[in-house]
Amino acid sequence: MSKVLDAMDACASCGIKANDDIKLKICTACKLVRYCSVKCQKDHRSKHKRACKQRVAELRDEILFQQPESSHLGDCPICC
């Protein structure tokens, strides 16, 4: 668990730690990694892209499965 916390406290690309001068920005899609700059985010994109897309799909599925079953009633003319 501490490795996960350590990863969240450092830039995923260059490894620089967050401090008073450096605020890390989180990946808005997957929320798994942080970056110190746009340059680091762009440099790391090729390594992060697959895991990011997979996590986004997982998050979307979690949201869909949390919705009550009655929420779809009336939306589909074939099923309802």
N, CA and C atoms as a LAMMPS dump frame, in Angstrom:
ITEM: TIMESTEP
0
ITEM: NUMBER OF ATOMS
240
ITEM: BOX BOUNDS ff ff ff
-5.0000000000000000e+02 5.0000000000000000e+02
-5.0000000000000000e+02 5.0000000000000000e+02
-5.0000000000000000e+02 5.0000000000000000e+02
ITEM: ATOMS id mol type element x y z
1 1 1 N 0.822 -1.191 0
2 1 2 C 0 0 0
3 1 3 C 0.861 1.248 0
4 2 1 N 1.999 1.219 0.672
5 2 2 C 2.841 2.407 0.722
6 2 3 C 3.437 2.74 -0.638
7 3 1 N 3.663 1.727 -1.477
8 3 2 C 4.161 1.997 -2.824
9 3 3 C 3.138 2.788 -3.626
10 4 1 N 1.849 2.472 -3.445
11 4 2 C 0.786 3.201 -4.135
12 4 3 C 0.776 4.647 -3.658
13 5 1 N 0.877 4.854 -2.357
14 5 2 C 0.889 6.209 -1.821
15 5 3 C 2.12 6.964 -2.29
16 6 1 N 3.276 6.291 -2.33
17 6 2 C 4.49 6.929 -2.821
18 6 3 C 4.338 7.351 -4.269
19 7 1 N 3.7 6.504 -5.078
20 7 2 C 3.498 6.815 -6.492
21 7 3 C 2.597 8.032 -6.654
22 8 1 N 1.629 8.195 -5.767
23 8 2 C 0.721 9.334 -5.848
24 8 3 C 1.395 10.623 -5.393
25 9 1 N 2.514 10.529 -4.692
26 9 2 C 3.229 11.707 -4.201
27 9 3 C 4.351 12.137 -5.133
28 10 1 N 4.51 11.43 -6.25
29 10 2 C 5.603 11.733 -7.169
30 10 3 C 5.095 11.765 -8.61
31 11 1 N 5.771 12.536 -9.436
32 11 2 C 5.435 12.624 -10.854
33 11 3 C 5.67 11.259 -11.506
34 12 1 N 4.7 10.775 -12.256
35 12 2 C 4.801 9.461 -12.895
36 12 3 C 5.876 9.433 -13.978
37 13 1 N 6.239 10.587 -14.502
38 13 2 C 7.22 10.636 -15.573
39 13 3 C 8.642 10.815 -15.047
40 14 1 N 8.867 11.86 -14.266
41 14 2 C 10.234 12.165 -13.827
42 14 3 C 10.518 11.748 -12.395
43 15 1 N 9.474 11.444 -11.614
44 15 2 C 9.661 10.969 -10.256
45 15 3 C 9.842 12.05 -9.204
46 16 1 N 9.742 13.314 -9.604
47 16 2 C 9.917 14.398 -8.645
48 16 3 C 8.774 14.377 -7.633
49 17 1 N 9.118 14.586 -6.368
50 17 2 C 8.129 14.545 -5.295
51 17 3 C 7.394 15.875 -5.18
52 18 1 N 6.142 15.793 -4.745
53 18 2 C 5.361 17.004 -4.5
54 18 3 C 5.914 17.716 -3.27
55 19 1 N 5.902 19.046 -3.316
56 19 2 C 6.293 19.852 -2.162
57 19 3 C 5.584 21.199 -2.255
58 20 1 N 5.975 22.16 -1.447
59 20 2 C 5.314 23.465 -1.44
60 20 3 C 5.43 24.183 -2.779
61 21 1 N 6.546 23.974 -3.471
62 21 2 C 6.77 24.64 -4.755
63 21 3 C 6.184 23.87 -5.933
64 22 1 N 6.053 22.564 -5.787
65 22 2 C 5.594 21.723 -6.894
66 22 3 C 4.271 21.068 -6.521
67 23 1 N 3.238 21.439 -7.235
68 23 2 C 1.917 20.84 -7.054
69 23 3 C 1.7 19.847 -8.197
70 24 1 N 1.478 18.593 -7.863
71 24 2 C 1.254 17.578 -8.884
72 24 3 C -0.194 17.608 -9.35
73 25 1 N -0.362 17.48 -10.658
74 25 2 C -1.692 17.459 -11.253
75 25 3 C -2.045 16.015 -11.578
76 26 1 N -3.271 15.622 -11.249
77 26 2 C -3.702 14.239 -11.423
78 26 3 C -4.218 14.011 -12.847
79 27 1 N -4.049 12.814 -13.359
80 27 2 C -4.62 12.45 -14.656
81 27 3 C -6.132 12.517 -14.505
82 28 1 N -6.772 13.376 -15.247
83 28 2 C -8.209 13.591 -15.085
84 28 3 C -9.044 12.419 -15.59
85 29 1 N -8.48 11.581 -16.434
86 29 2 C -9.233 10.448 -16.972
87 29 3 C -9.289 9.289 -15.973
88 30 1 N -8.134 8.804 -15.534
89 30 2 C -8.098 7.606 -14.685
90 30 3 C -7.877 7.906 -13.211
91 31 1 N -7.331 9.059 -12.916
92 31 2 C -7.042 9.483 -11.548
93 31 3 C -6.056 8.56 -10.826
94 32 1 N -5.214 7.888 -11.59
95 32 2 C -4.246 6.967 -11
96 32 3 C -2.842 7.548 -10.871
97 33 1 N -2.486 8.471 -11.743
98 33 2 C -1.127 9.001 -11.735
99 33 3 C -1.157 10.522 -11.65
100 34 1 N 0.002 11.083 -11.283
101 34 2 C 0.136 12.535 -11.166
102 34 3 C 1.357 12.996 -11.961
103 35 1 N 1.298 14.249 -12.385
104 35 2 C 2.38 14.833 -13.171
105 35 3 C 2.737 16.218 -12.646
106 36 1 N 4.016 16.567 -12.766
107 36 2 C 4.459 17.881 -12.31
108 36 3 C 4.293 18.931 -13.391
109 37 1 N 4.172 18.507 -14.651
110 37 2 C 4.041 19.476 -15.743
111 37 3 C 3.356 18.83 -16.946
112 38 1 N 2.924 19.668 -17.862
113 38 2 C 2.317 19.187 -19.1
114 38 3 C 3.351 18.408 -19.912
115 39 1 N 4.598 18.861 -19.888
116 39 2 C 5.667 18.172 -20.616
117 39 3 C 5.826 16.738 -20.112
118 40 1 N 5.842 16.561 -18.789
119 40 2 C 5.959 15.212 -18.222
120 40 3 C 4.746 14.364 -18.592
121 41 1 N 3.58 14.964 -18.59
122 41 2 C 2.37 14.231 -18.953
123 41 3 C 2.454 13.748 -20.397
124 42 1 N 2.899 14.622 -21.299
125 42 2 C 3.029 14.254 -22.712
126 42 3 C 4.113 13.205 -22.907
127 43 1 N 5.233 13.342 -22.196
128 43 2 C 6.327 12.377 -22.312
129 43 3 C 5.919 10.988 -21.824
130 44 1 N 5.069 10.937 -20.818
131 44 2 C 4.669 9.669 -20.204
132 44 3 C 3.445 9.046 -20.88
133 45 1 N 2.787 9.776 -21.748
134 45 2 C 1.516 9.342 -22.342
135 45 3 C 1.602 7.967 -23.009
136 46 1 N 2.653 7.726 -23.759
137 46 2 C 2.751 6.44 -24.468
138 46 3 C 2.83 5.264 -23.492
139 47 1 N 3.438 5.467 -22.327
140 47 2 C 3.544 4.402 -21.332
141 47 3 C 2.241 4.254 -20.544
142 48 1 N 1.516 5.343 -20.388
143 48 2 C 0.325 5.371 -19.533
144 48 3 C -0.978 5.092 -20.28
145 49 1 N -0.974 5.253 -21.577
146 49 2 C -2.199 5.232 -22.375
147 49 3 C -3.032 3.962 -22.181
148 50 1 N -2.427 2.8 -22.266
149 50 2 C -3.171 1.539 -22.161
150 50 3 C -3.808 1.38 -20.774
151 51 1 N -3.036 1.586 -19.719
152 51 2 C -3.559 1.454 -18.351
153 51 3 C -4.643 2.493 -18.088
154 52 1 N -4.471 3.681 -18.632
155 52 2 C -5.44 4.751 -18.453
156 52 3 C -6.777 4.371 -19.087
157 53 1 N -6.739 3.913 -20.317
158 53 2 C -7.977 3.522 -21.005
159 53 3 C -8.674 2.382 -20.286
160 54 1 N -7.903 1.432 -19.791
161 54 2 C -8.474 0.301 -19.07
162 54 3 C -9.152 0.782 -17.787
163 55 1 N -8.498 1.673 -17.045
164 55 2 C -9.075 2.176 -15.795
165 55 3 C -10.324 3.02 -16.062
166 56 1 N -10.318 3.801 -17.118
167 56 2 C -11.498 4.6 -17.477
168 56 3 C -12.68 3.678 -17.77
169 57 1 N -12.434 2.581 -18.474
170 57 2 C -13.499 1.616 -18.766
171 57 3 C -14.012 0.979 -17.474
172 58 1 N -13.107 0.667 -16.546
173 58 2 C -13.514 0.096 -15.267
174 58 3 C -14.373 1.086 -14.477
175 59 1 N -13.977 2.341 -14.46
176 59 2 C -14.742 3.368 -13.75
177 59 3 C -16.13 3.532 -14.361
178 60 1 N -16.2 3.512 -15.684
179 60 2 C -17.485 3.634 -16.373
180 60 3 C -18.388 2.456 -16.025
181 61 1 N -17.828 1.238 -16.013
182 61 2 C -18.6 0.045 -15.658
183 61 3 C -19.092 0.12 -14.218
184 62 1 N -18.243 0.599 -13.306
185 62 2 C -18.648 0.72 -11.902
186 62 3 C -19.843 1.658 -11.774
187 63 1 N -19.821 2.752 -12.496
188 63 2 C -20.921 3.715 -12.451
189 63 3 C -22.194 3.093 -13.008
190 64 1 N -22.066 2.374 -14.112
191 64 2 C -23.237 1.744 -14.721
192 64 3 C -23.864 0.697 -13.801
193 65 1 N -23.035 -0.096 -13.139
194 65 2 C -23.555 -1.151 -12.275
195 65 3 C -24.107 -0.612 -10.962
196 66 1 N -23.771 0.607 -10.605
197 66 2 C -24.289 1.196 -9.377
198 66 3 C -25.682 1.794 -9.579
199 67 1 N -26.081 2.016 -10.81
200 67 2 C -27.383 2.598 -11.08
201 67 3 C -28.474 1.583 -10.788
202 68 1 N -29.581 2.032 -10.23
203 68 2 C -30.689 1.1 -9.975
204 68 3 C -31.271 0.587 -11.286
205 69 1 N -31.746 -0.633 -11.278
206 69 2 C -32.27 -1.249 -12.495
207 69 3 C -33.465 -0.494 -13.056
208 70 1 N -34.227 0.153 -12.219
209 70 2 C -35.428 0.849 -12.676
210 70 3 C -35.105 2.111 -13.468
211 71 1 N -33.846 2.544 -13.464
212 71 2 C -33.49 3.789 -14.14
213 71 3 C -33.578 3.692 -15.655
214 72 1 N -33.582 2.488 -16.216
215 72 2 C -33.635 2.328 -17.665
216 72 3 C -35.05 2.164 -18.201
217 73 1 N -36.021 1.998 -17.334
218 73 2 C -37.388 1.758 -17.778
219 73 3 C -37.918 2.957 -18.57
220 74 1 N -38.469 2.654 -19.724
221 74 2 C -39.013 3.702 -20.564
222 74 3 C -38.03 4.308 -21.545
223 75 1 N -36.756 3.984 -21.417
224 75 2 C -35.736 4.555 -22.3
225 75 3 C -35.632 3.803 -23.619
226 76 1 N -36.01 2.543 -23.625
227 76 2 C -35.835 1.714 -24.811
228 76 3 C -37.218 1.249 -25.316
229 77 1 N -37.592 1.608 -26.531
230 77 2 C -38.9 1.202 -27.049
231 77 3 C -38.987 -0.302 -27.318
232 78 1 N -37.871 -0.985 -27.441
233 78 2 C -37.881 -2.418 -27.708
234 78 3 C -38.056 -3.2 -26.411
235 79 1 N -37.321 -2.797 -25.377
236 79 2 C -37.334 -3.535 -24.099
237 79 3 C -38.54 -3.186 -23.237
238 80 1 N -39.044 -2.012 -23.33
239 80 2 C -40.069 -1.57 -22.38
240 80 3 C -41.427 -1.407 -23.028
